[in-house]
Amino acid sequence: MRVYVCVKQVPDTSGKVAVKEDGTLNRSSMLTIINPDDLAAVEAALKLKDETGCQVTAVTMGPMPAEGMLRELMAMGVDDSVLISGREFGGSDTFATSQIIAGALHNLGVGEDDIIFCGRQAIDGDTAQVGPQIAEKLNLPQVTYAADIKKEGNTLTVKRLLEDGYMTVQVQCPCLITCVKELNQPRYMTVKGILECYEKPVKILDYEALKDEPLIDPTTIGLKGSPTNIFKSFTPPQKGAGRMLSGTSKEMAEELAGLLAKKHVI
């Protein structure tokens, strides 16, 4: 059994977001981090490795410097990595990105006992679309918003996090699972892992390596093949300081109504 983990390197949005004049993110001038939900997916894969001895492969799409992120994951315990990189893939939206990653996973040969883990969503887009789209394009069953995962034989029992509770679902391998950050606490890199991560292989898949895959159609990948595009990105304005009310429910309701009336909200 092999577990594939799809990860993304994203801008660190804890600071000020750098935006170009055309409204798109200036990624080259921003620090990058590993997408938090993806780290939960990596930890889920590594826990399965601890329990079953399976192989774990990290897969990402991005520019060549993303190899550094993959080395970090291998220092955590990931066995090997795949970097999908090429100018032809640049500017892809979620539809085109899922086409490319699905094509790469097909090229890698996802087997009958294999599992694909993804983070719920990336903090730079918040769409939660790529994981489910990969599953659809590979014709795999999927379970989203996983907050707990247990494996018994070829069956995964997944507890899904919903807005108002939980749902328990069983799914057979091969399958795709998207993970929420509440699933676990990702482990740290180890000194031994850091020393060994540069000995582990990073496979590069460019357009030439993937162009014969059925899903890699030049008309549906990259900026020109994306049915959607970002109109504008910007840093949200800072909100004013909040005010806490105290007293009984009636007193707080009266005070709140008075404040709203002063601001002509009511």
Disulfide bonds with the S-S distance in Angstrom:
none
